[in-house]
Amino acid sequence: MTNNLSETGSPATRLIEARSIDWVPENERHGKLWHQGPLWFLGNFQYFSIPIGFIGPSMGLSLGWTIVASILGIAVGTIFMAFHASQGPTMGLPQLIQSRAQFGYRGVVVPLLATLFTYLAFNVADTVLLSEGLGSSFGWNPTTIAVLATVAGAGLAIFGHDWLHKAFRILLYVSLPVMTVLTVGVIGGAAGGAWDATQYGFTWQAFMAQFAACAAYNITYAPYVSDYSRYLPTSTPARSVIAAVFIGASSSAIWLIALGAWLSIALGATDGLAGLQTAGNTIFAPLGDIAALLSALALIATMGMNAYGGMLTVLTTIDSVRPIKPKTTARVVTILVLALLWYLIASSISAGSVATVFSALTLMLYILVPWTATNLVDFFVVRKGHYAIADLFTPHGIYGSWGWRGLTAFGIGLLTEIPFMVLPTIGDWSYIGPAATALGDVDIAWLVGLATASIAYLIMGRSIDLNAEEAERHRSDEQLSSKNPG
C-alpha cells in the first residue's frame, strides 16, 4: 500500500498546500460550508460564460429561447455537479481517487484520461478566449496575454486549495457590484443595442445545441468539484453542500450566459470581452473596461482551478500504475508541465473563440457523461456512500485492479452516444451520427449516454457483495483512525 493515508499534513495556514491525492483526516478538515457558494459562483462569473450565450443566437435562436434553453441546461448540469460535491466531506478524497471503487485501482486510468482532456480543453479554450478578448478590447499583444495568463493560473494552482478559495472570494467581492451595475444598465436600456427580430426564432437544433452546451458547462466541473469540498468536516450535511454548490454555480452561469446572448443579438458582438467592454462604456466609462478586466481575472483564477484538478488527475494516474508518495514537489512539477502543454496547444489554435468554446464543451460532455452516471449511481444508489477508504489505495483491496462493472458501463455509455452525436467542425473534420441525422441534427447523444451508462451500472451493481464490503469498511475505518488519531 502507498503512504497516501499516513502522510502527515501541514497546518492549514502553510503557504503551499501539502496534500494532493491523499486522504484528508478529520483533524485537518478546516473548510467552511459558506465558502462553497462564493467559490462556485465566481467559478462561472467570468469571461468563459459569456460566449456560451452566443451559441444559440449564432444558429438563429431568439433571445428568449436562448435564455430558456440556458436555464434548463444549467439546471440539469448543475444537479450532477452539486451531487458530486456532497461526496467530498463523506470521503475526504479527490473525486477521481473515489472513482477507483467503480473502475478499479488501475482501471480508473480510463476515466482519468478523459478527465485530463477536460482540464486541458478548458485551459486551452480559456487561453484562446483571453488572448482574443483582451487583444481586441485593449489592443494588447495576444502572445503576452497567453503567457501571463498561463503563469498566473499555474501559480495559483501551486499554492493550492486554500489560496484558490481566497482568490475566488476576493475577486467575487470586487466584481459583483461592477457586473450588477452593468446588468442593470443593460436592462434599463442605457447600453443601447437593437436587432431585427425576424432574424431570430426557434429551431430544435439550435435550442438543443444551447441546452447541451449549458448542461456541459457545469457537468464538466463534476470530476473536480469534490476536490474543493474534501476539507469540509465529515458531519457537514450533504443537502447543505448540494444547495450551496447548486445555487452558486447555477445563478452566476445563467446571469452571464443570458448577458452574453444579449450582447450577441443586440450589439452583434462576436467576442464576449469586447462586447462587455462596449456595453459597459456605453452606460458610462470606464465601467466596461473595469468589467472586462475583472472578468478576465476571474477566468485566470478558474484556469488555476483547472490546473489544480489536472494535477490531481495526473498524480492519480501515475499512482494507479506505479504507487507514489504525493509530495509538494510532485504537485509543482506536474502543474508546470500541464501549463506548458496547454499553452502550446492554445498557441496552435486558429479557430474563433465561439467555435473553440462550443467544440470543447461538446467533446467534454460526450466523454464525461458516462463517467458521472456510473459514479453517481454507485455512490447514491448501489453503495449509498459507504466505502473502505484504505482499499482505494491498493490494487489488492476489495475494489481490485480493474472494475469491470464501471468500465463496461462507461464503454456502453460512450458507444451508444456515437450514433446520436453532432460534433462541431474541428479543423477540417466533423461528424453527425445517423440517428442524429434522422432527428434533424438535434443532439441528444449525451442524454442517451447518461441513460444507458446509468442503467448498465445499476444492473451490474446488483452483483456486488455489499455485506463483504461492510466488513472491509469497518477494518478500513479502524486503520484510518490508528494512522490519523484525533
C-alpha positions in Angstrom: 0.0 0.0 0.0 1.2 3.5 -0.7 1.8 6.1 2.1 -1.1 8.2 0.9 -3.1 7.6 4.1 -0.4 8.1 6.6 1.4 11.2 5.4 1.2 13.9 8.0 -0.5 17.0 6.6 0.8 20.5 7.2 -1.3 23.1 9.1 -4.0 24.8 7.1 -2.1 28.1 7.3 1.0 27.0 5.5 1.8 28.9 2.3 1.7 26.0 -0.1 -0.7 23.1 0.3 0.9 19.8 1.4 -1.8 17.3 0.4 -2.7 16.2 -3.1 -4.3 12.9 -3.9 -4.1 11.5 -0.3 -7.0 11.2 2.2 -7.7 14.3 4.4 -8.1 13.2 8.1 -10.8 14.8 10.3 -8.3 16.9 12.3 -7.4 18.7 9.1 -10.9 19.4 7.9 -10.8 23.2 8.2 -13.1 24.0 5.3 -16.3 26.1 5.8 -19.6 25.4 4.2 -20.3 29.0 3.3 -17.1 29.1 1.2 -18.7 26.7 -1.4 -21.3 29.2 -2.7 -18.8 32.1 -3.4 -16.3 29.7 -4.9 -18.6 28.2 -7.5 -20.4 31.5 -8.1 -17.2 33.1 -9.2 -16.2 29.8 -11.0 -18.9 30.8 -13.5 -18.9 34.5 -13.0 -16.2 35.1 -15.6 -15.5 35.5 -19.3 -15.9 31.9 -20.4 -19.7 32.1 -19.5 -20.4 35.0 -21.8 -19.6 33.4 -25.2 -21.7 30.3 -24.3 -24.6 32.7 -24.7 -23.5 33.3 -28.3 -24.1 29.7 -29.4 -27.9 29.8 -29.8 -28.1 33.2 -31.5 -25.3 32.1 -33.9 -27.8 29.4 -35.1 -30.7 31.8 -35.2 -32.2 31.2 -31.8 -34.0 34.2 -30.3 -33.0 35.9 -27.1 -36.0 34.5 -25.1 -35.5 30.9 -26.3 -31.7 31.1 -25.7 -32.3 32.2 -22.1 -34.9 29.4 -21.6 -32.5 26.7 -23.1 -29.7 28.1 -20.9 -31.7 28.0 -17.7 -32.8 24.4 -18.3 -29.3 23.3 -19.4 -27.6 24.9 -16.5 -30.1 23.4 -14.1 -29.6 19.9 -15.4 -25.8 20.1 -15.5 -25.6 21.7 -12.0 -27.6 18.9 -10.4 -24.9 16.4 -11.3 -22.2 18.8 -10.2 -23.8 19.5 -6.9 -24.3 15.9 -6.0 -20.7 15.1 -6.7 -19.8 18.0 -4.4 -21.5 16.2 -1.5 -19.0 13.3 -1.9 -16.1 15.5 -0.7 -17.0 15.7 3.1 -18.0 12.0 3.1 -14.9 10.7 1.5 -12.2 13.3 2.2 -10.7 12.4 -1.2 -10.2 14.0 -4.6 -13.1 12.9 -6.9 -11.1 10.6 -9.2 -9.5 8.6 -6.3 -13.0 7.8 -5.2 -13.8 6.5 -8.7 -11.4 3.6 -8.1 -14.4 2.0 -6.3 -16.2 1.8 -9.6 -13.4 1.3 -12.1 -10.7 -0.4 -10.0 -7.3 0.8 -8.8 -5.8 0.7 -12.3 -9.0 0.7 -14.3 -9.7 4.3 -13.2 -7.0 5.4 -15.6 -9.7 5.2 -18.4 -11.9 8.0 -16.9 -8.8 9.8 -15.6 -7.5 10.3 -19.2 -11.0 11.5 -20.2 -11.0 13.9 -17.3 -7.4 15.2 -18.1 -8.7 16.0 -21.5 -11.4 18.1 -19.9 -8.9 20.2 -17.8 -6.6 20.8 -20.8 -9.5 21.6 -23.1 -10.8 24.2 -20.6 -7.5 25.9 -20.2 -6.8 25.8 -23.9 -10.1 27.4 -24.6 -9.6 29.9 -21.7 -6.2 30.9 -23.1 -7.7 31.4 -26.6 -10.6 33.5 -25.1 -8.3 35.7 -23.1 -5.8 36.3 -26.0 -8.6 37.2 -28.4 -10.7 39.1 -25.9 -8.0 41.3 -24.2 -6.3 41.7 -27.6 -9.5 43.1 -29.3 -10.6 45.1 -26.2 -7.4 46.8 -25.2 -5.0 46.1 -28.1 -2.7 44.1 -26.0 -0.3 41.5 -27.6 -2.1 38.1 -27.7 1.1 36.1 -27.0 2.0 38.2 -24.0 -1.6 37.7 -22.6 -1.4 34.0 -23.1 2.0 33.7 -21.3 0.9 35.9 -18.4 -2.4 34.1 -18.0 -0.7 30.7 -18.1 1.9 31.7 -15.5 -0.8 33.2 -13.2 -3.1 30.2 -13.4 -0.3 27.8 -12.8 1.0 29.9 -9.8 -2.4 29.9 -8.1 -2.7 26.1 -8.6 0.7 25.6 -7.0 -0.3 27.5 -3.8 -3.3 25.1 -3.7 -6.7 24.6 -2.2 -6.9 27.4 0.4 -5.4 30.1 -1.8 -7.8 29.2 -4.6 -10.7 29.7 -2.2 -9.3 33.1 -1.0 -8.6 34.4 -4.5 -12.1 33.5 -5.7 -13.8 35.2 -2.8 -11.8 38.4 -3.2 -12.5 38.6 -7.0 -16.2 38.0 -6.3 -16.4 40.8 -3.8 -14.8 43.2 -6.3 -16.6 42.1 -9.5 -20.1 41.5 -8.2 -21.1 45.2 -7.8 -19.5 46.1 -11.1 -21.4 43.5 -13.0 -24.6 44.3 -11.2 -24.4 48.0 -12.3 -23.6 46.9 -15.9 -26.5 44.4 -16.0 -29.0 47.0 -14.5 -27.8 49.4 -17.2 -28.5 46.8 -20.0 -31.9 46.0 -18.6 -32.7 49.8 -18.4 -31.6 50.4 -22.0 -28.6 52.5 -21.1 -26.3 50.2 -23.0 -28.0 50.8 -26.4 -28.4 47.9 -28.8 -31.1 46.8 -31.3 -31.9 43.9 -33.5 -34.1 42.6 -36.2 -36.5 40.1 -34.6 -37.2 38.4 -37.9 -33.6 37.1 -38.0 -34.2 35.1 -34.8 -36.7 32.5 -33.9 -36.9 28.8 -32.7 -35.5 25.6 -34.1 -34.9 22.4 -32.1 -31.4 22.1 -33.4 -30.4 25.5 -32.1 -32.3 25.0 -28.8 -30.7 21.7 -28.1 -27.3 23.0 -29.0 -27.7 25.8 -26.5 -29.2 23.4 -23.9 -26.4 20.8 -24.3 -23.6 23.5 -24.1 -25.1 24.8 -20.9 -25.5 21.4 -19.4 -22.0 20.5 -20.4 -20.7 23.7 -18.7 -21.4 22.6 -15.2 -21.2 18.8 -15.8 -17.6 19.4 -16.7 -17.0 20.6 -13.1 -18.1 17.1 -11.8 -14.7 15.5 -11.9 -13.2 18.0 -9.5 -16.0 19.7 -7.6 -15.4 17.5 -4.5 -11.7 18.4 -4.7 -12.8 21.7 -3.1 -15.2 20.2 -0.6 -13.0 17.4 0.7 -11.7 19.7 3.5 -15.2 20.1 4.9 -15.9 18.2 8.2 -17.5 14.8 7.8 -20.5 16.0 9.7 -21.4 18.6 7.0 -24.9 17.9 5.8 -25.0 16.6 2.3 -28.1 18.7 1.5 -26.4 21.8 2.6 -23.4 21.2 0.3 -25.6 20.4 -2.6 -27.7 23.5 -2.1 -24.6 25.8 -1.7 -22.9 24.5 -4.8 -26.1 24.4 -6.9 -27.1 28.0 -6.1 -23.6 29.4 -6.5 -22.7 27.6 -9.8 -26.1 28.0 -11.5 -27.0 31.6 -10.7 -23.8 33.2 -12.0 -23.8 31.0 -15.1 -27.4 31.8 -16.0 -26.7 35.5 -15.4 -23.7 35.8 -17.7 -24.9 33.4 -20.4 -28.1 35.5 -20.7 -26.0 38.7 -20.8 -23.8 37.0 -23.5 -26.9 36.2 -25.6 -28.0 39.9 -25.4 -24.5 41.1 -26.4 -24.6 38.8 -29.4 -28.1 39.7 -30.6 -28.3 43.4 -29.6 -24.8 44.5 -30.2 -23.7 42.0 -32.7 -20.7 41.0 -30.5 -18.5 38.2 -31.7 -16.2 38.4 -28.8 -17.6 38.4 -25.3 -15.0 40.6 -23.6 -15.1 43.2 -26.3 -18.9 43.2 -26.2 -18.8 43.5 -22.4 -16.5 46.5 -22.7 -18.6 48.2 -25.3 -21.9 47.8 -23.3 -20.3 49.0 -20.1 -18.6 52.0 -21.6 -21.9 53.0 -23.3 -23.5 53.1 -19.9 -20.6 55.2 -18.6 -16.9 55.0 -19.0 -14.8 53.2 -17.7 -17.4 50.7 -16.5 -16.9 48.5 -19.5 -13.1 48.5 -19.1 -13.3 47.6 -15.5 -15.9 44.8 -16.1 -13.8 43.3 -18.9 -10.6 43.3 -16.8 -12.3 41.7 -13.7 -14.0 39.1 -15.9 -10.6 38.2 -17.4 -9.0 38.0 -13.9 -11.8 35.7 -12.8 -11.2 33.4 -15.8 -7.5 33.3 -14.9 -8.4 32.2 -11.4 -10.6 29.5 -13.0 -7.6 28.4 -15.0 -5.8 27.9 -11.7 -8.7 25.7 -10.5 -8.4 23.6 -13.7 -4.7 23.3 -13.3 -5.1 22.1 -9.7 -7.6 19.5 -10.8 -5.4 18.4 -13.7 -2.5 17.9 -11.3 -4.6 15.7 -9.1 -5.7 13.7 -12.2 -2.1 13.2 -13.4 -0.8 12.1 -10.0 -3.7 9.7 -9.6 -3.0 8.2 -13.0 0.7 7.7 -12.1 -0.2 6.3 -8.7 -2.6 3.8 -10.4 0.3 2.5 -12.5 3.1 2.8 -10.0 2.4 3.8 -6.4 3.9 7.2 -5.4 4.2 9.3 -2.3 2.5 12.6 -3.3 4.8 15.3 -2.0 4.8 19.0 -2.8 7.5 18.7 -5.4 5.4 16.3 -7.5 2.5 18.8 -7.4 4.6 21.7 -8.5 6.3 19.9 -11.4 3.0 18.4 -12.6 1.3 21.8 -12.7 4.3 23.4 -14.6 4.2 20.6 -17.2 0.5 20.9 -17.7 0.8 24.7 -18.0 3.4 24.3 -20.8 1.2 21.8 -22.6 -2.0 23.9 -22.6 -0.1 27.0 -23.7 1.5 25.2 -26.6 -1.9 23.8 -27.7 -3.6 27.1 -27.4 -0.9 28.8 -29.4 -1.6 26.4 -32.3 -5.3 27.1 -32.5 -6.6 29.4 -35.2 -10.4 28.9 -34.7 -12.5 31.7 -33.3 -13.5 31.9 -29.6 -17.1 30.8 -30.1 -16.1 27.8 -32.2 -13.4 26.9 -29.7 -15.9 27.1 -26.7 -18.6 25.1 -28.5 -16.2 22.3 -29.7 -14.6 22.0 -26.3 -17.9 21.8 -24.4 -19.4 19.3 -26.8 -16.5 16.9 -26.6 -16.2 17.2 -22.8 -19.9 16.4 -22.4 -19.8 13.3 -24.5 -16.8 12.0 -22.6 -17.8 12.9 -19.0 -21.5 11.9 -19.0 -20.8 8.1 -18.9 -18.4 8.6 -16.0 -20.7 10.9 -14.0 -23.6 8.4 -14.5 -21.5 5.5 -13.3 -20.1 7.3 -10.3 -23.3 8.8 -9.0 -25.3 5.6 -9.4 -22.7 3.8 -7.4 -22.4 6.4 -4.7 -26.1 7.2 -4.1 -27.9 4.0 -5.2 -25.6 1.0 -5.1 -23.1 1.6 -2.2 -25.0 4.6 -0.7 -21.8 6.4 0.3 -20.2 3.5 2.2 -16.6 2.8 1.1 -13.5 1.3 2.5 -11.1 4.3 2.1 -7.9 2.3 2.7 -8.8 -0.2 -0.1 -8.9 2.7 -2.6 -5.1 3.0 -2.2 -4.2 -0.6 -3.0 -4.7 -2.8 -6.1 -5.2 -5.8 -3.8 -8.2 -4.4 -1.9 -11.9 -5.2 -2.3 -12.2 -2.9 -5.4 -9.5 -4.8 -7.3 -7.2 -3.5 -10.1 -9.9 -3.5 -12.8 -13.5 -2.7 -12.0 -15.3 -4.5 -14.8 -18.7 -3.1 -13.9 -17.6 0.6 -14.1 -15.5 0.1 -17.2 -18.3 -1.8 -19.0 -20.9 0.9 -18.1 -18.6 3.6 -19.2 -18.0 1.9 -22.5 -21.7 1.2 -23.1 -22.4 4.9 -22.5 -19.8 6.1 -25.0 -20.7 3.6 -27.7 -24.4 4.3 -27.5 -23.7 8.0 -27.9 -21.9 7.7 -31.2 -25.0 7.3 -33.5 -26.6 10.4 -31.9 -23.5 12.7 -31.9 -23.5 16.0 -33.6 -19.8 17.0 -33.4 -18.9 20.6 -34.4 -16.3 21.2 -37.0 -12.8 20.6 -35.6 -10.2 21.7 -38.1 -11.5 20.2 -41.4 -13.4 17.3 -39.8 -16.9 17.0 -38.4 -19.3 14.1 -37.7 -23.1 13.7 -37.5 -24.3 10.3 -36.5 -27.1 8.5 -38.4 -29.6 8.7 -35.5 -28.8 12.5 -35.2 -29.4 12.9 -38.9 -32.8 11.2 -38.6 -33.6 13.6 -35.8 -32.8 16.7 -37.9 -29.3 17.1 -36.5 -30.7 17.5 -33.0 -28.0 16.5 -30.4 -29.3 14.1 -27.7 -26.2 11.9 -27.6 -25.3 12.8 -24.0 -28.8 12.1 -22.8 -28.5 8.6 -24.4 -25.1 8.0 -22.8 -26.4 9.2 -19.4 -29.4 6.8 -19.6 -27.5 3.7 -20.9 -24.5 4.0 -18.6 -26.8 4.5 -15.5 -29.0 1.5 -16.4 -26.0 -0.7 -17.2 -24.2 0.0 -13.9 -27.4 -0.3 -11.9 -28.0 -3.8 -13.3 -24.4 -4.9 -12.9 -24.1 -3.3 -9.4 -26.7 -5.8 -8.1 -24.0 -8.5 -8.1 -21.7 -6.6 -5.6 -21.4 -8.3 -2.3 -22.2 -5.4 0.0 -22.1 -7.5 3.2 -18.4 -8.4 2.5 -17.6 -4.7 1.7 -19.2 -3.7 5.0 -16.7 -5.8 7.0 -13.9 -4.3 5.0 -15.2 -0.8 5.6 -15.0 -1.3 9.4 -11.5 -2.6 9.1 -10.6 0.4 6.9 -12.1 2.9 9.4 -10.0 1.3 12.2 -6.9 1.6 10.1 -7.6 5.3 9.3 -8.2 6.1 13.0 -4.9 4.5 14.0 -2.9 6.3 11.4 -4.5 9.7 11.9 -5.7 10.0 15.6 -7.8 12.9 16.7 
